[in-house]
Amino acid sequence: MKTVFAFGIVLVLFASSAVWAKIGGGDVTFRVPGAKNVMYSHDDHVGKFGLKCKQCHHQVFTTVSGHQKATMADMQNGKSCGFCHNGKKAFDVKGSCVKCHK
């Protein structure tokens, strides 16, 4: 009986852990010389839009410390944020400045 009870407790804790799970990464601020900074929200991209971590990591982005700087021209050519923000998968980086630079 004790084994069944202990198993039940473990099962409940395991099942409820998904409810308490937090999206990793938080918000990342990219400092942009000569323009307003860009704040990337993991909550929006993963929680709101349903992206999976592996869709960006380690394909397009690595970590904040490993991130390569990208110009707007780079992004318009599909690098960095422009990988998805190309007007097909997500809004285009071209002409959408205030959506990111806040």
Beta strands, then each sheet from edge to edge (+ up, - down):
strand 1: 27-30
strand 2: 38-41
sheet 1: 1+ 2-
end
